């Protein structure tokens, strides 16, 4: 089993920055990839960024150039640095762990609200 704990959400003005953290504990050797998803009210779940165990990264088009996913293996933590935030980035952000296309574990989510 793997437990994921997100933190770092909050309220920020448009153009501002936040850094989300996803700390993993438990059987982390089973994790091949970690992804950040978000869900805004009335919208579908959206995969925002992914990082693999080989440090390959992918982003959805709407966040390219603004968001950066990274990892600190010593801290078992994956980060999502979010810059130049827009009101449309407002959502609950979740981290997920497992393999690409097969997310076995999810965090509880952290709210990000961007005021315009």
Secondary structure, 3 states (H helix, E strand, C coil): CEEEEEECCEEEECCCCEEEEEEEEECHHHCCEEEEEEECCCCCCEEEEEEECCCCEEECHHHCCCEEEEEEHHHCEEEEEECCCCHHHCEEEEEEEEECCEEEEECCCEEEEEEC
